[in-house]
Amino acid sequence: MATTSSPAGLSVGQALQDGWQVFRRTPWTFVFFALLVFVLSTALDLIPGLPRLPRLIGSSLVDLWASVGLIRGAWLGLNGRSIRFADLIRINGPALWRLFSRQLVLTVPLSVFSSVVLLVAATAAGAREPVQSLYIQLLVADPSSSEAMSALIPQMQGAAISLISSPTAVLVLLSGSIVGAYIQVNQAFLGFLAVVQGLGPIATIREGFRTVQSQWWGVLGLIVMQVAILLLGVIACGFGLLAAIPVVACITASAYRQLFEISDKCAKGI
């Protein structure tokens, strides 16, 4: 079912207010859910001898489940429903698949684009071989291993110096970053379009571009505010993220409702 952009556009202030109101009605439900997600993610990292691939799959499943739960809770709360812990932890297989497949359709082309930009910049800087070597090592390295990552720091520093010393490489990287940022802002509501609206993979991407591009600067401002909220959560000894992450999800839900008009029937699949 196609969506239409809201004539009123996006009010960042209204999104912040609505999101905060949704969170404050049932704050502990959201906080305990975020804590559960943190515990599960940490438990996966602490399993001794677990190979990287199963760890990656498990972490991805936890992230998808948590994202769908937060989207469901934020959307139900925004529409006046009382949010229960069971609403957040409920597993919805079709919704998980919709979110995963839409993210994959967006992530793969962006990853290829980023790799090409980095390769072109490295070639321009005359540092193609060391950058390629570092790139491959980063792909196979275990991010949870501080020793493995620390060992790559000298190479990362050397590659960075080589790239920034070339004006052409800097220009290529800057241009690629601008294009990437433009796409990411246009796809800020991909999760809600996939889970709540249930659009197909290509339709989800297309709808994000069609609706958000006319409100691009407003959505960028919203993202900046959300990043600031998350940073405040980090500053609060990290534990503030247990509240900041749900608040950001609720704010996104409000902004999504402002920009996209959907029927109640479309939201029954969450």
C-alpha atoms as a printed R data frame, in Angstrom:
    type eleno elety resid chain resno      x       y      z
1   ATOM     1    CA   MET     A     1  0.000   0.000  0.000
2   ATOM     2    CA   ALA     A     2  1.507   3.316 -1.019
3   ATOM     3    CA   THR     A     3  2.081   6.088  1.443
4   ATOM     4    CA   THR     A     4  1.714   9.802  0.952
5   ATOM     5    CA   SER     A     5  3.750  12.575  2.481
6   ATOM     6    CA   SER     A     6  2.110  14.637  5.163
7   ATOM     7    CA   PRO     A     7  1.309  18.206  4.047
8   ATOM     8    CA   ALA     A     8  2.304  19.557  7.435
9   ATOM     9    CA   GLY     A     9  5.892  18.388  6.974
10  ATOM    10    CA   LEU     A    10  8.201  17.614  9.861
11  ATOM    11    CA   SER     A    11  8.280  19.450 13.190
12  ATOM    12    CA   VAL     A    12 11.402  18.400 15.081
13  ATOM    13    CA   GLY     A    13 10.121  20.037 18.263
14  ATOM    14    CA   GLN     A    14  6.855  18.091 18.073
15  ATOM    15    CA   ALA     A    15  8.735  14.845 17.472
16  ATOM    16    CA   LEU     A    16 10.930  15.460 20.530
17  ATOM    17    CA   GLN     A    17  7.900  16.280 22.669
18  ATOM    18    CA   ASP     A    18  5.840  13.307 21.491
19  ATOM    19    CA   GLY     A    19  8.754  10.900 21.842
20  ATOM    20    CA   TRP     A    20  9.501  12.019 25.375
21  ATOM    21    CA   GLN     A    21  5.828  11.735 26.366
22  ATOM    22    CA   VAL     A    22  5.638   8.167 25.056
23  ATOM    23    CA   PHE     A    23  8.773   7.189 26.979
24  ATOM    24    CA   ARG     A    24  7.823   8.841 30.259
25  ATOM    25    CA   ARG     A    25  4.452   7.002 30.404
26  ATOM    26    CA   THR     A    26  6.210   3.627 30.755
27  ATOM    27    CA   PRO     A    27  9.913   4.419 31.273
28  ATOM    28    CA   TRP     A    28 10.859   1.301 33.217
29  ATOM    29    CA   THR     A    29  9.357  -0.997 30.599
30  ATOM    30    CA   PHE     A    30 11.645   0.515 27.974
31  ATOM    31    CA   VAL     A    31 14.676   0.649 30.297
32  ATOM    32    CA   PHE     A    32 14.382  -2.987 31.381
33  ATOM    33    CA   PHE     A    33 14.023  -4.055 27.757
34  ATOM    34    CA   ALA     A    34 17.156  -2.106 26.792
35  ATOM    35    CA   LEU     A    35 18.939  -3.701 29.749
36  ATOM    36    CA   LEU     A    36 17.869  -7.171 28.611
37  ATOM    37    CA   VAL     A    37 19.236  -6.474 25.122
38  ATOM    38    CA   PHE     A    38 22.533  -5.287 26.626
39  ATOM    39    CA   VAL     A    39 22.815  -8.424 28.786
40  ATOM    40    CA   LEU     A    40 22.133 -10.734 25.830
41  ATOM    41    CA   SER     A    41 24.664  -8.944 23.619
42  ATOM    42    CA   THR     A    42 27.301  -9.029 26.364
43  ATOM    43    CA   ALA     A    43 26.626 -12.711 27.053
44  ATOM    44    CA   LEU     A    44 27.328 -13.516 23.396
45  ATOM    45    CA   ASP     A    45 30.663 -11.711 23.566
46  ATOM    46    CA   LEU     A    46 31.638 -13.559 26.751
47  ATOM    47    CA   ILE     A    47 31.021 -17.070 25.437
48  ATOM    48    CA   PRO     A    48 34.533 -18.590 25.346
49  ATOM    49    CA   GLY     A    49 35.699 -20.117 22.100
50  ATOM    50    CA   LEU     A    50 32.641 -19.059 20.114
51  ATOM    51    CA   PRO     A    51 33.691 -18.671 16.434
52  ATOM    52    CA   ARG     A    52 33.255 -15.299 14.818
53  ATOM    53    CA   LEU     A    53 30.485 -16.310 12.392
54  ATOM    54    CA   PRO     A    54 28.079 -17.721 15.024
55  ATOM    55    CA   ARG     A    55 28.854 -14.715 17.227
56  ATOM    56    CA   LEU     A    56 28.047 -12.367 14.348
57  ATOM    57    CA   ILE     A    57 24.815 -14.206 13.522
58  ATOM    58    CA   GLY     A    58 23.719 -14.209 17.152
59  ATOM    59    CA   SER     A    59 24.532 -10.523 17.587
60  ATOM    60    CA   SER     A    60 22.645  -9.646 14.393
61  ATOM    61    CA   LEU     A    61 19.567 -11.579 15.532
62  ATOM    62    CA   VAL     A    62 19.597  -9.815 18.900
63  ATOM    63    CA   ASP     A    63 19.903  -6.429 17.170
64  ATOM    64    CA   LEU     A    64 17.029  -7.206 14.790
65  ATOM    65    CA   TRP     A    65 14.817  -8.472 17.618
66  ATOM    66    CA   ALA     A    66 15.612  -5.393 19.727
67  ATOM    67    CA   SER     A    67 14.932  -3.023 16.816
68  ATOM    68    CA   VAL     A    68 11.551  -4.593 16.056
69  ATOM    69    CA   GLY     A    69 10.641  -4.522 19.751
70  ATOM    70    CA   LEU     A    70 11.501  -0.835 20.096
71  ATOM    71    CA   ILE     A    71  9.674   0.046 16.876
72  ATOM    72    CA   ARG     A    72  6.593  -1.849 18.074
73  ATOM    73    CA   GLY     A    73  6.677  -0.263 21.526
74  ATOM    74    CA   ALA     A    74  7.252   3.252 20.203
75  ATOM    75    CA   TRP     A    75  4.467   2.937 17.638
76  ATOM    76    CA   LEU     A    76  1.944   1.465 20.084
77  ATOM    77    CA   GLY     A    77  2.778   4.118 22.678
78  ATOM    78    CA   LEU     A    78  2.486   6.903 20.128
79  ATOM    79    CA   ASN     A    79 -0.996   5.686 19.287
80  ATOM    80    CA   GLY     A    80 -2.118   5.732 22.904
81  ATOM    81    CA   ARG     A    81 -1.615   2.062 23.778
82  ATOM    82    CA   SER     A    82 -0.299   1.031 27.173
83  ATOM    83    CA   ILE     A    83  3.052  -0.650 26.568
84  ATOM    84    CA   ARG     A    84  3.726  -3.960 28.291
85  ATOM    85    CA   PHE     A    85  7.058  -5.741 28.549
86  ATOM    86    CA   ALA     A    86  5.501  -8.602 26.586
87  ATOM    87    CA   ASP     A    87  4.903  -6.222 23.672
88  ATOM    88    CA   LEU     A    88  8.611  -5.472 23.456
89  ATOM    89    CA   ILE     A    89  9.986  -8.996 23.823
90  ATOM    90    CA   ARG     A    90  7.492 -10.695 21.511
91  ATOM    91    CA   ILE     A    91  9.200 -12.371 18.541
92  ATOM    92    CA   ASN     A    92  7.623 -11.542 15.189
93  ATOM    93    CA   GLY     A    93  9.314 -13.618 12.493
94  ATOM    94    CA   PRO     A    94  7.825 -11.827  9.463
95  ATOM    95    CA   ALA     A    95  8.729  -8.412 10.916
96  ATOM    96    CA   LEU     A    96 12.278  -9.581 11.612
97  ATOM    97    CA   TRP     A    97 12.618 -10.774  8.029
98  ATOM    98    CA   ARG     A    98 11.189  -7.543  6.625
99  ATOM    99    CA   LEU     A    99 13.659  -5.462  8.607
100 ATOM   100    CA   PHE     A   100 16.632  -7.701  7.763
101 ATOM   101    CA   SER     A   101 15.892  -7.875  4.039
102 ATOM   102    CA   ARG     A   102 15.341  -4.113  3.695
103 ATOM   103    CA   GLN     A   103 18.522  -3.354  5.632
104 ATOM   104    CA   LEU     A   104 20.413  -5.801  3.429
105 ATOM   105    CA   VAL     A   105 19.134  -4.163  0.239
106 ATOM   106    CA   LEU     A   106 20.411  -0.815  1.525
107 ATOM   107    CA   THR     A   107 23.637  -1.987  3.172
108 ATOM   108    CA   VAL     A   108 25.112  -4.032  0.321
109 ATOM   109    CA   PRO     A   109 25.141  -1.215 -2.288
110 ATOM   110    CA   LEU     A   110 26.366   1.271  0.326
111 ATOM   111    CA   SER     A   111 29.191  -1.084  1.331
112 ATOM   112    CA   VAL     A   112 30.232  -1.553 -2.291
113 ATOM   113    CA   PHE     A   113 30.076   2.205 -2.863
114 ATOM   114    CA   SER     A   114 32.176   2.899  0.250
115 ATOM   115    CA   SER     A   115 34.770   0.317 -0.797
116 ATOM   116    CA   VAL     A   116 35.052   1.822 -4.285
117 ATOM   117    CA   VAL     A   117 35.428   5.340 -2.857
118 ATOM   118    CA   LEU     A   118 38.162   4.172 -0.481
119 ATOM   119    CA   LEU     A   119 39.960   2.310 -3.280
120 ATOM   120    CA   VAL     A   120 39.862   5.338 -5.596
121 ATOM   121    CA   ALA     A   121 41.118   7.610 -2.797
122 ATOM   122    CA   ALA     A   122 43.924   5.174 -1.909
123 ATOM   123    CA   THR     A   123 44.949   4.936 -5.573
124 ATOM   124    CA   ALA     A   124 45.015   8.736 -5.845
125 ATOM   125    CA   ALA     A   125 47.212   8.896 -2.734
126 ATOM   126    CA   GLY     A   126 49.571   6.206 -4.025
127 ATOM   127    CA   ALA     A   127 48.714   3.999 -1.045
128 ATOM   128    CA   ARG     A   128 46.533   1.377 -2.690
129 ATOM   129    CA   GLU     A   129 48.425  -1.710 -1.492
130 ATOM   130    CA   PRO     A   130 48.734  -0.772  2.232
131 ATOM   131    CA   VAL     A   131 45.122   0.415  2.352
132 ATOM   132    CA   GLN     A   132 43.903  -2.783  0.660
133 ATOM   133    CA   SER     A   133 45.929  -4.877  3.103
134 ATOM   134    CA   LEU     A   134 44.531  -2.976  6.080
135 ATOM   135    CA   TYR     A   135 40.994  -3.238  4.705
136 ATOM   136    CA   ILE     A   136 41.247  -7.030  4.400
137 ATOM   137    CA   GLN     A   137 42.711  -7.339  7.890
138 ATOM   138    CA   LEU     A   138 39.840  -5.274  9.322
139 ATOM   139    CA   LEU     A   139 37.316  -7.518  7.588
140 ATOM   140    CA   VAL     A   140 38.741 -10.701  9.129
141 ATOM   141    CA   ALA     A   141 39.706  -9.249 12.525
142 ATOM   142    CA   ASP     A   142 37.531  -9.895 15.575
143 ATOM   143    CA   PRO     A   143 36.161  -6.490 16.726
144 ATOM   144    CA   SER     A   144 35.685  -7.854 20.257
145 ATOM   145    CA   SER     A   145 39.422  -8.579 20.534
146 ATOM   146    CA   SER     A   146 41.148  -5.457 21.835
147 ATOM   147    CA   GLU     A   147 44.575  -6.979 21.159
148 ATOM   148    CA   ALA     A   148 43.793  -7.658 17.493
149 ATOM   149    CA   MET     A   149 42.419  -4.157 16.977
150 ATOM   150    CA   SER     A   150 45.290  -2.501 18.848
151 ATOM   151    CA   ALA     A   151 47.787  -4.276 16.607
152 ATOM   152    CA   LEU     A   152 46.218  -2.600 13.578
153 ATOM   153    CA   ILE     A   153 46.399   0.945 14.987
154 ATOM   154    CA   PRO     A   154 49.869   1.739 13.511
155 ATOM   155    CA   GLN     A   155 48.675   0.648 10.051
156 ATOM   156    CA   MET     A   156 45.488   2.677 10.425
157 ATOM   157    CA   GLN     A   157 47.499   5.751 11.376
158 ATOM   158    CA   GLY     A   158 49.834   5.281  8.426
159 ATOM   159    CA   ALA     A   159 46.961   4.844  5.978
160 ATOM   160    CA   ALA     A   160 45.186   7.924  7.361
161 ATOM   161    CA   ILE     A   161 48.306  10.062  6.986
162 ATOM   162    CA   SER     A   162 48.770   8.882  3.404
163 ATOM   163    CA   LEU     A   163 45.163   9.693  2.492
164 ATOM   164    CA   ILE     A   164 44.973  13.147  4.074
165 ATOM   165    CA   SER     A   165 48.311  14.141  2.530
166 ATOM   166    CA   SER     A   166 46.739  13.882 -0.932
167 ATOM   167    CA   PRO     A   167 44.267  16.669 -1.876
168 ATOM   168    CA   THR     A   168 42.718  14.436 -4.542
169 ATOM   169    CA   ALA     A   169 42.169  11.616 -2.045
170 ATOM   170    CA   VAL     A   170 40.607  14.043  0.444
171 ATOM   171    CA   LEU     A   171 38.276  15.354 -2.255
172 ATOM   172    CA   VAL     A   172 37.220  11.811 -3.221
173 ATOM   173    CA   LEU     A   173 36.595  10.854  0.412
174 ATOM   174    CA   LEU     A   174 34.664  14.072  1.073
175 ATOM   175    CA   SER     A   175 32.488  13.599 -2.009
176 ATOM   176    CA   GLY     A   176 31.792   9.980 -1.074
177 ATOM   177    CA   SER     A   177 30.906  10.995  2.487
178 ATOM   178    CA   ILE     A   178 28.427  13.604  1.239
179 ATOM   179    CA   VAL     A   179 26.713  11.094 -1.038
180 ATOM   180    CA   GLY     A   180 26.625   8.504  1.752
181 ATOM   181    CA   ALA     A   181 25.187  11.019  4.230
182 ATOM   182    CA   TYR     A   182 22.514  12.065  1.727
183 ATOM   183    CA   ILE     A   183 21.409   8.457  1.283
184 ATOM   184    CA   GLN     A   184 21.471   7.679  5.002
185 ATOM   185    CA   VAL     A   185 19.299  10.678  5.865
186 ATOM   186    CA   ASN     A   186 16.788   9.717  3.180
187 ATOM   187    CA   GLN     A   187 16.628   6.223  4.699
188 ATOM   188    CA   ALA     A   188 16.263   7.383  8.315
189 ATOM   189    CA   PHE     A   189 12.811   5.758  8.542
190 ATOM   190    CA   LEU     A   190 13.669   2.492  6.787
191 ATOM   191    CA   GLY     A   191 12.954   0.459  9.938
192 ATOM   192    CA   PHE     A   192  9.473   1.901 10.410
193 ATOM   193    CA   LEU     A   193  8.636   1.601  6.712
194 ATOM   194    CA   ALA     A   194  9.682  -2.053  6.775
195 ATOM   195    CA   VAL     A   195  8.156  -3.090 10.107
196 ATOM   196    CA   VAL     A   196  5.084  -0.862 10.460
197 ATOM   197    CA   GLN     A   197  4.195  -0.238  6.844
198 ATOM   198    CA   GLY     A   198  5.437  -3.556  5.482
199 ATOM   199    CA   LEU     A   199  6.589  -2.221  2.110
200 ATOM   200    CA   GLY     A   200  8.734  -4.408 -0.146
201 ATOM   201    CA   PRO     A   201 12.541  -3.965 -0.211
202 ATOM   202    CA   ILE     A   202 12.723  -1.698 -3.271
203 ATOM   203    CA   ALA     A   203  9.484   0.102 -2.370
204 ATOM   204    CA   THR     A   204 10.885   0.840  1.095
205 ATOM   205    CA   ILE     A   205 14.022   2.453 -0.339
206 ATOM   206    CA   ARG     A   206 12.042   4.353 -2.961
207 ATOM   207    CA   GLU     A   207  9.498   5.648 -0.444
208 ATOM   208    CA   GLY     A   208 12.254   6.906  1.819
209 ATOM   209    CA   PHE     A   209 13.762   8.934 -1.020
210 ATOM   210    CA   ARG     A   210 10.410  10.170 -2.309
211 ATOM   211    CA   THR     A   211  9.129  11.461  1.006
212 ATOM   212    CA   VAL     A   212 12.231  12.505  2.924
213 ATOM   213    CA   GLN     A   213 14.093  14.395  0.194
214 ATOM   214    CA   SER     A   214 11.640  17.313  0.407
215 ATOM   215    CA   GLN     A   215 12.220  17.413  4.192
216 ATOM   216    CA   TRP     A   216 15.917  16.504  4.047
217 ATOM   217    CA   TRP     A   217 17.276  19.316  6.207
218 ATOM   218    CA   GLY     A   218 14.562  18.833  8.806
219 ATOM   219    CA   VAL     A   219 15.331  15.103  9.024
220 ATOM   220    CA   LEU     A   220 19.052  15.893  9.262
221 ATOM   221    CA   GLY     A   221 18.294  18.242 12.157
222 ATOM   222    CA   LEU     A   222 16.257  15.483 13.806
223 ATOM   223    CA   ILE     A   223 19.166  13.045 13.460
224 ATOM   224    CA   VAL     A   224 21.564  15.582 14.985
225 ATOM   225    CA   MET     A   225 19.241  15.955 17.980
226 ATOM   226    CA   GLN     A   226 19.006  12.178 18.337
227 ATOM   227    CA   VAL     A   227 22.793  11.827 18.241
228 ATOM   228    CA   ALA     A   228 23.027  14.499 20.951
229 ATOM   229    CA   ILE     A   229 20.585  12.523 23.115
230 ATOM   230    CA   LEU     A   230 22.634   9.347 22.642
231 ATOM   231    CA   LEU     A   231 25.835  11.223 23.527
232 ATOM   232    CA   LEU     A   232 24.195  12.423 26.741
233 ATOM   233    CA   GLY     A   233 23.412   8.798 27.473
234 ATOM   234    CA   VAL     A   234 27.064   7.872 26.948
235 ATOM   235    CA   ILE     A   235 28.204  10.731 29.198
236 ATOM   236    CA   ALA     A   236 25.912   9.440 31.959
237 ATOM   237    CA   CYS     A   237 28.370   6.589 32.575
238 ATOM   238    CA   GLY     A   238 26.927   4.701 29.618
239 ATOM   239    CA   PHE     A   239 23.887   3.599 31.617
240 ATOM   240    CA   GLY     A   240 21.996   6.597 30.282
241 ATOM   241    CA   LEU     A   241 21.844   4.762 26.957
242 ATOM   242    CA   LEU     A   242 19.257   2.431 28.520
243 ATOM   243    CA   ALA     A   243 16.906   5.403 28.449
244 ATOM   244    CA   ALA     A   244 18.373   7.354 25.527
245 ATOM   245    CA   ILE     A   245 17.960   4.548 22.978
246 ATOM   246    CA   PRO     A   246 14.209   4.047 23.645
247 ATOM   247    CA   VAL     A   247 13.675   7.816 23.665
248 ATOM   248    CA   VAL     A   248 15.314   8.076 20.236
249 ATOM   249    CA   ALA     A   249 13.081   5.252 18.949
250 ATOM   250    CA   CYS     A   250  9.977   7.065 20.220
251 ATOM   251    CA   ILE     A   251 11.109  10.336 18.638
252 ATOM   252    CA   THR     A   252 11.633   8.546 15.318
253 ATOM   253    CA   ALA     A   253  8.130   7.085 15.572
254 ATOM   254    CA   SER     A   254  6.639  10.568 15.986
255 ATOM   255    CA   ALA     A   255  8.618  11.954 13.047
256 ATOM   256    CA   TYR     A   256  7.602   8.955 10.948
257 ATOM   257    CA   ARG     A   257  3.930   9.551 11.704
258 ATOM   258    CA   GLN     A   258  4.302  13.203 10.716
259 ATOM   259    CA   LEU     A   259  5.886  12.412  7.359
260 ATOM   260    CA   PHE     A   260  4.013   9.253  6.355
261 ATOM   261    CA   GLU     A   261  0.279   8.680  6.434
262 ATOM   262    CA   ILE     A   262 -0.730   5.049  7.014
263 ATOM   263    CA   SER     A   263 -3.926   3.263  7.978
264 ATOM   264    CA   ASP     A   264 -4.357   1.344 11.224
265 ATOM   265    CA   LYS     A   265 -4.614  -1.897  9.259
266 ATOM   266    CA   CYS     A   266 -1.074  -1.436  7.968
267 ATOM   267    CA   ALA     A   267  0.285  -1.414 11.507
268 ATOM   268    CA   LYS     A   268 -1.273  -4.694 12.617
269 ATOM   269    CA   GLY     A   269  1.708  -6.724 11.392
270 ATOM   270    CA   ILE     A   270  4.120  -5.363 13.994
